[in-house]
């Protein structure tokens, strides 16, 4: 999608701090971190959220999460991490491109809201 900020980041049109990239996804540092480690997993395919993804896109997301599970040490997430994917206005989804927040690097709050 030509006006999507995450699509522009994936294409390299907007600078970001990439920590990983493969054929399926890009992982970048969040520009407004809410934990010592706050990354965003961006599937390279554009779809707005988990409600709008197709079965094939669900397989893509599963593949991305599986790859993430093999990278915890190199990302500094040995002690654990939290995954969050917001959907819609009430959840404060700010970009209509499915993305998964990866939070870790310290003890996180036991409440998420």
PDB file as gemmi writes it, atoms N, CA and C in Angstrom:
CRYST1    1.000    1.000    1.000  90.00  90.00  90.00 P 1                      
ATOM      1  N   UNK A   1       0.856  -1.174   0.000  1.00  0.00           N  
ATOM      2  CA  UNK A   1       0.000   0.000   0.000  1.00  0.00           C  
ATOM      3  C   UNK A   1       0.902   1.237   0.000  1.00  0.00           C  
ATOM      4  N   UNK A   2       0.690   2.144  -0.909  1.00  0.00           N  
ATOM      5  CA  UNK A   2       1.644   3.228  -1.122  1.00  0.00           C  
ATOM      6  C   UNK A   2       1.697   4.280  -0.031  1.00  0.00           C  
ATOM      7  N   UNK A   3       0.653   4.454   0.766  1.00  0.00           N  
ATOM      8  CA  UNK A   3       0.694   5.465   1.820  1.00  0.00           C  
ATOM      9  C   UNK A   3       0.915   4.864   3.215  1.00  0.00           C  
ATOM     10  N   UNK A   4       1.207   3.588   3.307  1.00  0.00           N  
ATOM     11  CA  UNK A   4       1.415   2.909   4.589  1.00  0.00           C  
ATOM     12  C   UNK A   4       2.852   3.127   5.071  1.00  0.00           C  
ATOM     13  N   UNK A   5       2.986   3.692   6.259  1.00  0.00           N  
ATOM     14  CA  UNK A   5       4.321   3.973   6.803  1.00  0.00           C  
ATOM     15  C   UNK A   5       5.140   2.695   6.980  1.00  0.00           C  
ATOM     16  N   UNK A   6       4.506   1.602   7.395  1.00  0.00           N  
ATOM     17  CA  UNK A   6       5.258   0.362   7.575  1.00  0.00           C  
ATOM     18  C   UNK A   6       5.685  -0.228   6.235  1.00  0.00           C  
ATOM     19  N   UNK A   7       4.859  -0.115   5.200  1.00  0.00           N  
ATOM     20  CA  UNK A   7       5.266  -0.567   3.872  1.00  0.00           C  
ATOM     21  C   UNK A   7       6.475   0.241   3.390  1.00  0.00           C  
ATOM     22  N   UNK A   8       6.475   1.543   3.683  1.00  0.00           N  
ATOM     23  CA  UNK A   8       7.608   2.401   3.294  1.00  0.00           C  
ATOM     24  C   UNK A   8       8.863   2.025   4.075  1.00  0.00           C  
ATOM     25  N   UNK A   9       8.721   1.685   5.348  1.00  0.00           N  
ATOM     26  CA  UNK A   9       9.869   1.225   6.138  1.00  0.00           C  
ATOM     27  C   UNK A   9      10.401  -0.080   5.562  1.00  0.00           C  
ATOM     28  N   UNK A  10       9.511  -1.016   5.246  1.00  0.00           N  
ATOM     29  CA  UNK A  10       9.910  -2.309   4.686  1.00  0.00           C  
ATOM     30  C   UNK A  10      10.668  -2.119   3.380  1.00  0.00           C  
ATOM     31  N   UNK A  11      10.219  -1.176   2.541  1.00  0.00           N  
ATOM     32  CA  UNK A  11      10.884  -0.906   1.258  1.00  0.00           C  
ATOM     33  C   UNK A  11      12.168  -0.092   1.406  1.00  0.00           C  
ATOM     34  N   UNK A  12      12.440   0.415   2.614  1.00  0.00           N  
ATOM     35  CA  UNK A  12      13.627   1.232   2.830  1.00  0.00           C  
ATOM     36  C   UNK A  12      13.440   2.691   2.476  1.00  0.00           C  
ATOM     37  N   UNK A  13      12.203   3.114   2.234  1.00  0.00           N  
ATOM     38  CA  UNK A  13      11.923   4.499   1.871  1.00  0.00           C  
ATOM     39  C   UNK A  13      11.917   5.421   3.083  1.00  0.00           C  
ATOM     40  N   UNK A  14      11.694   4.862   4.263  1.00  0.00           N  
ATOM     41  CA  UNK A  14      11.732   5.608   5.524  1.00  0.00           C  
ATOM     42  C   UNK A  14      12.772   4.910   6.393  1.00  0.00           C  
ATOM     43  N   UNK A  15      13.693   5.692   6.970  1.00  0.00           N  
ATOM     44  CA  UNK A  15      14.729   5.054   7.793  1.00  0.00           C  
ATOM     45  C   UNK A  15      14.156   4.409   9.051  1.00  0.00           C  
ATOM     46  N   UNK A  16      14.793   3.338   9.451  1.00  0.00           N  
ATOM     47  CA  UNK A  16      14.434   2.636  10.683  1.00  0.00           C  
ATOM     48  C   UNK A  16      15.677   1.909  11.164  1.00  0.00           C  
ATOM     49  N   UNK A  17      15.618   1.443  12.394  1.00  0.00           N  
ATOM     50  CA  UNK A  17      16.706   0.623  12.915  1.00  0.00           C  
ATOM     51  C   UNK A  17      16.266  -0.831  12.819  1.00  0.00           C  
ATOM     52  N   UNK A  18      16.688  -1.481  11.731  1.00  0.00           N  
ATOM     53  CA  UNK A  18      16.334  -2.878  11.512  1.00  0.00           C  
ATOM     54  C   UNK A  18      17.254  -3.766  12.331  1.00  0.00           C  
ATOM     55  N   UNK A  19      16.660  -4.733  12.998  1.00  0.00           N  
ATOM     56  CA  UNK A  19      17.454  -5.710  13.732  1.00  0.00           C  
ATOM     57  C   UNK A  19      17.416  -7.085  13.062  1.00  0.00           C  
ATOM     58  N   UNK A  20      16.473  -7.262  12.128  1.00  0.00           N  
ATOM     59  CA  UNK A  20      16.383  -8.524  11.404  1.00  0.00           C  
ATOM     60  C   UNK A  20      15.531  -8.320  10.158  1.00  0.00           C  
ATOM     61  N   UNK A  21      15.872  -9.067   9.101  1.00  0.00           N  
ATOM     62  CA  UNK A  21      15.047  -9.068   7.890  1.00  0.00           C  
ATOM     63  C   UNK A  21      15.233 -10.385   7.163  1.00  0.00           C  
ATOM     64  N   UNK A  22      14.125 -10.916   6.663  1.00  0.00           N  
ATOM     65  CA  UNK A  22      14.165 -12.067   5.765  1.00  0.00           C  
ATOM     66  C   UNK A  22      13.073 -11.889   4.715  1.00  0.00           C  
ATOM     67  N   UNK A  23      12.744 -12.923   3.977  1.00  0.00           N  
ATOM     68  CA  UNK A  23      11.768 -12.802   2.892  1.00  0.00           C  
ATOM     69  C   UNK A  23      10.351 -12.545   3.381  1.00  0.00           C  
ATOM     70  N   UNK A  24      10.065 -12.868   4.643  1.00  0.00           N  
ATOM     71  CA  UNK A  24       8.717 -12.737   5.195  1.00  0.00           C  
ATOM     72  C   UNK A  24       8.488 -11.478   6.021  1.00  0.00           C  
ATOM     73  N   UNK A  25       9.547 -10.981   6.692  1.00  0.00           N  
ATOM     74  CA  UNK A  25       9.332  -9.938   7.695  1.00  0.00           C  
ATOM     75  C   UNK A  25      10.554  -9.061   7.886  1.00  0.00           C  
ATOM     76  N   UNK A  26      10.302  -7.964   8.573  1.00  0.00           N  
ATOM     77  CA  UNK A  26      11.342  -7.077   9.070  1.00  0.00           C  
ATOM     78  C   UNK A  26      11.051  -6.881  10.555  1.00  0.00           C  
ATOM     79  N   UNK A  27      12.103  -6.867  11.372  1.00  0.00           N  
ATOM     80  CA  UNK A  27      11.964  -6.512  12.783  1.00  0.00           C  
ATOM     81  C   UNK A  27      12.766  -5.238  12.991  1.00  0.00           C  
ATOM     82  N   UNK A  28      12.088  -4.222  13.536  1.00  0.00           N  
ATOM     83  CA  UNK A  28      12.724  -2.921  13.760  1.00  0.00           C  
ATOM     84  C   UNK A  28      12.589  -2.522  15.228  1.00  0.00           C  
ATOM     85  N   UNK A  29      13.422  -1.560  15.648  1.00  0.00           N  
ATOM     86  CA  UNK A  29      13.263  -0.981  16.976  1.00  0.00           C  
ATOM     87  C   UNK A  29      12.114   0.016  16.935  1.00  0.00           C  
ATOM     88  N   UNK A  30      11.261  -0.010  17.955  1.00  0.00           N  
ATOM     89  CA  UNK A  30      10.161   0.941  18.060  1.00  0.00           C  
ATOM     90  C   UNK A  30      10.735   2.322  18.379  1.00  0.00           C  
ATOM     91  N   UNK A  31      10.186   3.365  17.755  1.00  0.00           N  
ATOM     92  CA  UNK A  31      10.708   4.722  17.978  1.00  0.00           C  
ATOM     93  C   UNK A  31      10.228   5.325  19.297  1.00  0.00           C  
ATOM     94  N   UNK A  32       9.246   4.708  19.933  1.00  0.00           N  
ATOM     95  CA  UNK A  32       8.749   5.178  21.233  1.00  0.00           C  
ATOM     96  C   UNK A  32       8.686   3.985  22.184  1.00  0.00           C  
ATOM     97  N   UNK A  33       9.853   3.469  22.595  1.00  0.00           N  
ATOM     98  CA  UNK A  33       9.869   2.224  23.373  1.00  0.00           C  
ATOM     99  C   UNK A  33       9.133   2.323  24.700  1.00  0.00           C  
ATOM    100  N   UNK A  34       8.435   1.234  25.018  1.00  0.00           N  
ATOM    101  CA  UNK A  34       7.692   1.132  26.269  1.00  0.00           C  
ATOM    102  C   UNK A  34       8.280   0.057  27.175  1.00  0.00           C  
ATOM    103  N   UNK A  35       9.456  -0.429  26.816  1.00  0.00           N  
ATOM    104  CA  UNK A  35      10.205  -1.409  27.610  1.00  0.00           C  
ATOM    105  C   UNK A  35      11.666  -1.269  27.185  1.00  0.00           C  
ATOM    106  N   UNK A  36      12.597  -1.799  27.984  1.00  0.00           N  
ATOM    107  CA  UNK A  36      14.002  -1.706  27.589  1.00  0.00           C  
ATOM    108  C   UNK A  36      14.261  -2.246  26.175  1.00  0.00           C  
ATOM    109  N   UNK A  37      13.582  -3.320  25.821  1.00  0.00           N  
ATOM    110  CA  UNK A  37      13.600  -3.814  24.445  1.00  0.00           C  
ATOM    111  C   UNK A  37      12.171  -3.715  23.931  1.00  0.00           C  
ATOM    112  N   UNK A  38      11.985  -2.931  22.885  1.00  0.00           N  
ATOM    113  CA  UNK A  38      10.667  -2.787  22.255  1.00  0.00           C  
ATOM    114  C   UNK A  38      10.882  -2.814  20.755  1.00  0.00           C  
ATOM    115  N   UNK A  39      10.519  -3.935  20.163  1.00  0.00           N  
ATOM    116  CA  UNK A  39      10.692  -4.153  18.733  1.00  0.00           C  
ATOM    117  C   UNK A  39       9.324  -4.290  18.077  1.00  0.00           C  
ATOM    118  N   UNK A  40       9.303  -4.085  16.772  1.00  0.00           N  
ATOM    119  CA  UNK A  40       8.097  -4.315  15.980  1.00  0.00           C  
ATOM    120  C   UNK A  40       8.404  -5.351  14.914  1.00  0.00           C  
ATOM    121  N   UNK A  41       7.597  -6.396  14.876  1.00  0.00           N  
ATOM    122  CA  UNK A  41       7.679  -7.390  13.819  1.00  0.00           C  
ATOM    123  C   UNK A  41       6.684  -6.976  12.749  1.00  0.00           C  
ATOM    124  N   UNK A  42       7.194  -6.719  11.542  1.00  0.00           N  
ATOM    125  CA  UNK A  42       6.358  -6.258  10.425  1.00  0.00           C  
ATOM    126  C   UNK A  42       6.355  -7.301   9.318  1.00  0.00           C  
ATOM    127  N   UNK A  43       5.248  -7.991   9.093  1.00  0.00           N  
ATOM    128  CA  UNK A  43       5.188  -8.859   7.916  1.00  0.00           C  
ATOM    129  C   UNK A  43       5.358  -8.002   6.659  1.00  0.00           C  
ATOM    130  N   UNK A  44       6.077  -8.511   5.677  1.00  0.00           N  
ATOM    131  CA  UNK A  44       6.293  -7.734   4.451  1.00  0.00           C  
ATOM    132  C   UNK A  44       5.018  -7.600   3.627  1.00  0.00           C  
ATOM    133  N   UNK A  45       4.092  -8.540   3.784  1.00  0.00           N  
ATOM    134  CA  UNK A  45       2.802  -8.439   3.103  1.00  0.00           C  
ATOM    135  C   UNK A  45       1.912  -7.465   3.856  1.00  0.00           C  
ATOM    136  N   UNK A  46       1.238  -6.586   3.132  1.00  0.00           N  
ATOM    137  CA  UNK A  46       0.361  -5.616   3.776  1.00  0.00           C  
ATOM    138  C   UNK A  46      -1.031  -6.210   3.992  1.00  0.00           C  
ATOM    139  N   UNK A  47      -1.449  -6.212   5.251  1.00  0.00           N  
ATOM    140  CA  UNK A  47      -2.838  -6.451   5.626  1.00  0.00           C  
ATOM    141  C   UNK A  47      -3.036  -5.737   6.940  1.00  0.00           C  
ATOM    142  N   UNK A  48      -4.233  -5.236   7.171  1.00  0.00           N  
ATOM    143  CA  UNK A  48      -4.465  -4.282   8.246  1.00  0.00           C  
ATOM    144  C   UNK A  48      -4.329  -4.875   9.651  1.00  0.00           C  
ATOM    145  N   UNK A  49      -4.832  -6.085   9.864  1.00  0.00           N  
ATOM    146  CA  UNK A  49      -4.881  -6.625  11.217  1.00  0.00           C  
ATOM    147  C   UNK A  49      -5.227  -8.111  11.172  1.00  0.00           C  
ATOM    148  N   UNK A  50      -5.327  -8.735  12.338  1.00  0.00           N  
ATOM    149  CA  UNK A  50      -5.581 -10.183  12.374  1.00  0.00           C  
ATOM    150  C   UNK A  50      -6.972 -10.555  11.876  1.00  0.00           C  
ATOM    151  N   UNK A  51      -7.909  -9.623  11.922  1.00  0.00           N  
ATOM    152  CA  UNK A  51      -9.261  -9.904  11.438  1.00  0.00           C  
ATOM    153  C   UNK A  51      -9.290  -9.978   9.916  1.00  0.00           C  
ATOM    154  N   UNK A  52      -8.484  -9.162   9.272  1.00  0.00           N  
ATOM    155  CA  UNK A  52      -8.504  -9.070   7.813  1.00  0.00           C  
ATOM    156  C   UNK A  52      -7.558 -10.028   7.109  1.00  0.00           C  
ATOM    157  N   UNK A  53      -6.732 -10.767   7.850  1.00  0.00           N  
ATOM    158  CA  UNK A  53      -5.774 -11.629   7.162  1.00  0.00           C  
ATOM    159  C   UNK A  53      -6.446 -12.887   6.627  1.00  0.00           C  
ATOM    160  N   UNK A  54      -5.901 -13.354   5.517  1.00  0.00           N  
ATOM    161  CA  UNK A  54      -6.368 -14.590   4.897  1.00  0.00           C  
ATOM    162  C   UNK A  54      -5.733 -15.784   5.602  1.00  0.00           C  
ATOM    163  N   UNK A  55      -6.159 -16.970   5.247  1.00  0.00           N  
ATOM    164  CA  UNK A  55      -5.532 -18.174   5.796  1.00  0.00           C  
ATOM    165  C   UNK A  55      -4.051 -18.217   5.447  1.00  0.00           C  
ATOM    166  N   UNK A  56      -3.703 -17.830   4.224  1.00  0.00           N  
ATOM    167  CA  UNK A  56      -2.300 -17.817   3.796  1.00  0.00           C  
ATOM    168  C   UNK A  56      -1.497 -16.796   4.600  1.00  0.00           C  
ATOM    169  N   UNK A  57      -2.088 -15.660   4.873  1.00  0.00           N  
ATOM    170  CA  UNK A  57      -1.402 -14.646   5.679  1.00  0.00           C  
ATOM    171  C   UNK A  57      -1.253 -15.103   7.124  1.00  0.00           C  
ATOM    172  N   UNK A  58      -2.209 -15.871   7.623  1.00  0.00           N  
ATOM    173  CA  UNK A  58      -2.095 -16.436   8.970  1.00  0.00           C  
ATOM    174  C   UNK A  58      -0.903 -17.396   9.036  1.00  0.00           C  
ATOM    175  N   UNK A  59      -0.689 -18.159   7.983  1.00  0.00           N  
ATOM    176  CA  UNK A  59       0.470 -19.055   7.917  1.00  0.00           C  
ATOM    177  C   UNK A  59       1.759 -18.227   7.903  1.00  0.00           C  
ATOM    178  N   UNK A  60       1.754 -17.125   7.169  1.00  0.00           N  
ATOM    179  CA  UNK A  60       2.906 -16.218   7.133  1.00  0.00           C  
ATOM    180  C   UNK A  60       3.214 -15.689   8.531  1.00  0.00           C  
ATOM    181  N   UNK A  61       2.199 -15.231   9.258  1.00  0.00           N  
ATOM    182  CA  UNK A  61       2.394 -14.702  10.616  1.00  0.00           C  
ATOM    183  C   UNK A  61       2.932 -15.808  11.524  1.00  0.00           C  
ATOM    184  N   UNK A  62       2.404 -17.003  11.404  1.00  0.00           N  
ATOM    185  CA  UNK A  62       2.894 -18.126  12.208  1.00  0.00           C  
ATOM    186  C   UNK A  62       4.372 -18.400  11.910  1.00  0.00           C  
ATOM    187  N   UNK A  63       4.740 -18.337  10.648  1.00  0.00           N  
ATOM    188  CA  UNK A  63       6.143 -18.546  10.252  1.00  0.00           C  
ATOM    189  C   UNK A  63       7.040 -17.465  10.876  1.00  0.00           C  
ATOM    190  N   UNK A  64       6.559 -16.218  10.873  1.00  0.00           N  
ATOM    191  CA  UNK A  64       7.316 -15.112  11.467  1.00  0.00           C  
ATOM    192  C   UNK A  64       7.503 -15.317  12.967  1.00  0.00           C  
ATOM    193  N   UNK A  65       6.439 -15.715  13.649  1.00  0.00           N  
ATOM    194  CA  UNK A  65       6.530 -15.936  15.098  1.00  0.00           C  
ATOM    195  C   UNK A  65       7.442 -17.120  15.399  1.00  0.00           C  
ATOM    196  N   UNK A  66       7.369 -18.153  14.582  1.00  0.00           N  
ATOM    197  CA  UNK A  66       8.259 -19.306  14.778  1.00  0.00           C  
ATOM    198  C   UNK A  66       9.708 -18.877  14.609  1.00  0.00           C  
ATOM    199  N   UNK A  67      10.005 -18.065  13.605  1.00  0.00           N  
ATOM    200  CA  UNK A  67      11.370 -17.562  13.414  1.00  0.00           C  
ATOM    201  C   UNK A  67      11.794 -16.730  14.622  1.00  0.00           C  
ATOM    202  N   UNK A  68      10.907 -15.869  15.113  1.00  0.00           N  
ATOM    203  CA  UNK A  68      11.198 -15.070  16.301  1.00  0.00           C  
ATOM    204  C   UNK A  68      11.585 -15.982  17.470  1.00  0.00           C  
ATOM    205  N   UNK A  69      10.916 -17.116  17.608  1.00  0.00           N  
ATOM    206  CA  UNK A  69      11.189 -18.021  18.732  1.00  0.00           C  
ATOM    207  C   UNK A  69      12.608 -18.575  18.693  1.00  0.00           C  
ATOM    208  N   UNK A  70      13.250 -18.544  17.539  1.00  0.00           N  
ATOM    209  CA  UNK A  70      14.626 -19.032  17.420  1.00  0.00           C  
ATOM    210  C   UNK A  70      15.650 -17.918  17.639  1.00  0.00           C  
ATOM    211  N   UNK A  71      15.190 -16.679  17.789  1.00  0.00           N  
ATOM    212  CA  UNK A  71      16.082 -15.522  17.853  1.00  0.00           C  
ATOM    213  C   UNK A  71      16.109 -14.853  19.222  1.00  0.00           C  
ATOM    214  N   UNK A  72      15.503 -15.446  20.226  1.00  0.00           N  
ATOM    215  CA  UNK A  72      15.359 -14.761  21.509  1.00  0.00           C  
ATOM    216  C   UNK A  72      16.705 -14.384  22.125  1.00  0.00           C  
ATOM    217  N   UNK A  73      17.694 -15.238  22.026  1.00  0.00           N  
ATOM    218  CA  UNK A  73      18.996 -14.939  22.618  1.00  0.00           C  
ATOM    219  C   UNK A  73      19.640 -13.734  21.933  1.00  0.00           C  
ATOM    220  N   UNK A  74      19.696 -13.761  20.625  1.00  0.00           N  
ATOM    221  CA  UNK A  74      20.350 -12.655  19.909  1.00  0.00           C  
ATOM    222  C   UNK A  74      19.593 -11.338  20.035  1.00  0.00           C  
ATOM    223  N   UNK A  75      18.304 -11.378  20.339  1.00  0.00           N  
ATOM    224  CA  UNK A  75      17.524 -10.154  20.525  1.00  0.00           C  
ATOM    225  C   UNK A  75      17.528  -9.680  21.985  1.00  0.00           C  
ATOM    226  N   UNK A  76      18.183 -10.436  22.882  1.00  0.00           N  
ATOM    227  CA  UNK A  76      18.250 -10.052  24.289  1.00  0.00           C  
ATOM    228  C   UNK A  76      16.998 -10.377  25.075  1.00  0.00           C  
ATOM    229  N   UNK A  77      16.267 -11.396  24.626  1.00  0.00           N  
ATOM    230  CA  UNK A  77      14.979 -11.726  25.229  1.00  0.00           C  
ATOM    231  C   UNK A  77      15.006 -13.045  26.014  1.00  0.00           C  
ATOM    232  N   UNK A  78      16.187 -13.439  26.483  1.00  0.00           N  
ATOM    233  CA  UNK A  78      16.314 -14.720  27.195  1.00  0.00           C  
ATOM    234  C   UNK A  78      15.419 -14.815  28.418  1.00  0.00           C  
ATOM    235  N   UNK A  79      15.186 -13.690  29.099  1.00  0.00           N  
ATOM    236  CA  UNK A  79      14.379 -13.704  30.314  1.00  0.00           C  
ATOM    237  C   UNK A  79      12.886 -13.748  30.063  1.00  0.00           C  
ATOM    238  N   UNK A  80      12.481 -13.615  28.820  1.00  0.00           N  
ATOM    239  CA  UNK A  80      11.065 -13.633  28.458  1.00  0.00           C  
ATOM    240  C   UNK A  80      10.679 -12.392  27.684  1.00  0.00           C  
ATOM    241  N   UNK A  81       9.483 -12.412  27.156  1.00  0.00           N  
ATOM    242  CA  UNK A  81       8.999 -11.295  26.346  1.00  0.00           C  
ATOM    243  C   UNK A  81       7.493 -11.348  26.249  1.00  0.00           C  
ATOM    244  N   UNK A  82       6.923 -10.259  25.790  1.00  0.00           N  
ATOM    245  CA  UNK A  82       5.478 -10.148  25.590  1.00  0.00           C  
ATOM    246  C   UNK A  82       5.242  -9.771  24.135  1.00  0.00           C  
ATOM    247  N   UNK A  83       4.257 -10.415  23.504  1.00  0.00           N  
ATOM    248  CA  UNK A  83       3.838 -10.077  22.144  1.00  0.00           C  
ATOM    249  C   UNK A  83       2.480  -9.414  22.209  1.00  0.00           C  
ATOM    250  N   UNK A  84       2.323  -8.309  21.470  1.00  0.00           N  
ATOM    251  CA  UNK A  84       1.052  -7.588  21.440  1.00  0.00           C  
ATOM    252  C   UNK A  84       0.755  -7.205  20.006  1.00  0.00           C  
ATOM    253  N   UNK A  85      -0.467  -7.442  19.563  1.00  0.00           N  
ATOM    254  CA  UNK A  85      -0.933  -6.959  18.269  1.00  0.00           C  
ATOM    255  C   UNK A  85      -2.259  -6.252  18.491  1.00  0.00           C  
ATOM    256  N   UNK A  86      -2.253  -4.961  18.303  1.00  0.00           N  
ATOM    257  CA  UNK A  86      -3.468  -4.166  18.491  1.00  0.00           C  
ATOM    258  C   UNK A  86      -4.357  -4.270  17.254  1.00  0.00           C  
ATOM    259  N   UNK A  87      -5.671  -4.210  17.469  1.00  0.00           N  
ATOM    260  CA  UNK A  87      -6.622  -4.240  16.362  1.00  0.00           C  
ATOM    261  C   UNK A  87      -7.672  -3.166  16.605  1.00  0.00           C  
ATOM    262  N   UNK A  88      -7.643  -2.139  15.803  1.00  0.00           N  
ATOM    263  CA  UNK A  88      -8.704  -1.136  15.835  1.00  0.00           C  
ATOM    264  C   UNK A  88      -8.468   0.022  16.781  1.00  0.00           C  
ATOM    265  N   UNK A  89      -9.386   0.973  16.709  1.00  0.00           N  
ATOM    266  CA  UNK A  89      -9.312   2.225  17.458  1.00  0.00           C  
ATOM    267  C   UNK A  89      -9.301   2.001  18.968  1.00  0.00           C  
ATOM    268  N   UNK A  90     -10.172   1.142  19.467  1.00  0.00           N  
ATOM    269  CA  UNK A  90     -10.246   0.920  20.912  1.00  0.00           C  
ATOM    270  C   UNK A  90      -8.953   0.326  21.473  1.00  0.00           C  
ATOM    271  N   UNK A  91      -8.214  -0.381  20.652  1.00  0.00           N  
ATOM    272  CA  UNK A  91      -6.936  -0.965  21.084  1.00  0.00           C  
ATOM    273  C   UNK A  91      -5.756  -0.047  20.760  1.00  0.00           C  
ATOM    274  N   UNK A  92      -6.055   1.135  20.203  1.00  0.00           N  
ATOM    275  CA  UNK A  92      -5.026   2.127  19.853  1.00  0.00           C  
ATOM    276  C   UNK A  92      -4.110   1.656  18.733  1.00  0.00           C  
ATOM    277  N   UNK A  93      -4.660   0.927  17.753  1.00  0.00           N  
ATOM    278  CA  UNK A  93      -3.858   0.568  16.586  1.00  0.00           C  
ATOM    279  C   UNK A  93      -3.607   1.845  15.799  1.00  0.00           C  
ATOM    280  N   UNK A  94      -2.334   2.230  15.698  1.00  0.00           N  
ATOM    281  CA  UNK A  94      -1.997   3.509  15.077  1.00  0.00           C  
ATOM    282  C   UNK A  94      -1.643   3.389  13.596  1.00  0.00           C  
ATOM    283  N   UNK A  95      -1.273   2.196  13.152  1.00  0.00           N  
ATOM    284  CA  UNK A  95      -0.933   1.974  11.743  1.00  0.00           C  
ATOM    285  C   UNK A  95      -1.721   0.771  11.259  1.00  0.00           C  
ATOM    286  N   UNK A  96      -2.428   0.944  10.170  1.00  0.00           N  
ATOM    287  CA  UNK A  96      -3.268  -0.127   9.610  1.00  0.00           C  
ATOM    288  C   UNK A  96      -2.434  -1.086   8.751  1.00  0.00           C  
ATOM    289  N   UNK A  97      -1.423  -1.662   9.368  1.00  0.00           N  
ATOM    290  CA  UNK A  97      -0.590  -2.723   8.791  1.00  0.00           C  
ATOM    291  C   UNK A  97      -0.293  -3.629   9.971  1.00  0.00           C  
ATOM    292  N   UNK A  98      -0.702  -4.879   9.889  1.00  0.00           N  
ATOM    293  CA  UNK A  98      -0.497  -5.771  11.016  1.00  0.00           C  
ATOM    294  C   UNK A  98       0.956  -5.691  11.470  1.00  0.00           C  
ATOM    295  N   UNK A  99       1.136  -5.485  12.750  1.00  0.00           N  
ATOM    296  CA  UNK A  99       2.468  -5.486  13.348  1.00  0.00           C  
ATOM    297  C   UNK A  99       2.356  -6.045  14.751  1.00  0.00           C  
ATOM    298  N   UNK A 100       3.435  -6.660  15.186  1.00  0.00           N  
ATOM    299  CA  UNK A 100       3.457  -7.286  16.498  1.00  0.00           C  
ATOM    300  C   UNK A 100       4.532  -6.609  17.328  1.00  0.00           C  
ATOM    301  N   UNK A 101       4.118  -6.041  18.463  1.00  0.00           N  
ATOM    302  CA  UNK A 101       5.061  -5.447  19.403  1.00  0.00           C  
ATOM    303  C   UNK A 101       5.730  -6.582  20.173  1.00  0.00           C  
ATOM    304  N   UNK A 102       7.040  -6.482  20.329  1.00  0.00           N  
ATOM    305  CA  UNK A 102       7.826  -7.435  21.107  1.00  0.00           C  
ATOM    306  C   UNK A 102       8.446  -6.637  22.248  1.00  0.00           C  
ATOM    307  N   UNK A 103       8.027  -6.918  23.466  1.00  0.00           N  
ATOM    308  CA  UNK A 103       8.485  -6.176  24.641  1.00  0.00           C  
ATOM    309  C   UNK A 103       9.260  -7.104  25.565  1.00  0.00           C  
ATOM    310  N   UNK A 104      10.393  -6.651  26.046  1.00  0.00           N  
ATOM    311  CA  UNK A 104      11.179  -7.446  26.961  1.00  0.00           C  
ATOM    312  C   UNK A 104      12.376  -6.681  27.477  1.00  0.00           C  
ATOM    313  N   UNK A 105      13.369  -7.434  27.944  1.00  0.00           N  
ATOM    314  CA  UNK A 105      14.590  -6.824  28.434  1.00  0.00           C  
ATOM    315  C   UNK A 105      14.577  -6.499  29.909  1.00  0.00           C  
ATOM    316  N   UNK A 106      13.477  -6.713  30.583  1.00  0.00           N  
ATOM    317  CA  UNK A 106      13.333  -6.466  32.026  1.00  0.00           C  
ATOM    318  C   UNK A 106      12.008  -7.070  32.480  1.00  0.00           C  
ATOM    319  N   UNK A 107      11.824  -7.099  33.772  1.00  0.00           N  
ATOM    320  CA  UNK A 107      10.536  -7.555  34.325  1.00  0.00           C  
ATOM    321  C   UNK A 107       9.440  -6.583  33.875  1.00  0.00           C  
ATOM    322  N   UNK A 108       8.443  -7.072  33.187  1.00  0.00           N  
ATOM    323  CA  UNK A 108       7.337  -6.240  32.726  1.00  0.00           C  
ATOM    324  C   UNK A 108       6.247  -6.216  33.794  1.00  0.00           C  
ATOM    325  N   UNK A 109       5.406  -5.203  33.727  1.00  0.00           N  
ATOM    326  CA  UNK A 109       4.294  -5.108  34.667  1.00  0.00           C  
ATOM    327  C   UNK A 109       3.386  -6.324  34.517  1.00  0.00           C  
ATOM    328  N   UNK A 110       2.802  -6.765  35.619  1.00  0.00           N  
ATOM    329  CA  UNK A 110       1.922  -7.928  35.539  1.00  0.00           C  
ATOM    330  C   UNK A 110       0.563  -7.576  34.950  1.00  0.00           C  
ATOM    331  N   UNK A 111       0.240  -6.288  34.888  1.00  0.00           N  
ATOM    332  CA  UNK A 111      -1.001  -5.841  34.266  1.00  0.00           C  
ATOM    333  C   UNK A 111      -0.673  -5.192  32.934  1.00  0.00           C  
ATOM    334  N   UNK A 112      -1.531  -5.396  31.962  1.00  0.00           N  
ATOM    335  CA  UNK A 112      -1.279  -4.845  30.639  1.00  0.00           C  
ATOM    336  C   UNK A 112      -2.107  -3.593  30.359  1.00  0.00           C  
ATOM    337  N   UNK A 113      -2.843  -3.100  31.297  1.00  0.00           N  
ATOM    338  CA  UNK A 113      -3.657  -1.925  31.024  1.00  0.00           C  
ATOM    339  C   UNK A 113      -3.754  -1.001  32.186  1.00  0.00           C  
TER     340      UNK A 113                                                      
END                                                                             
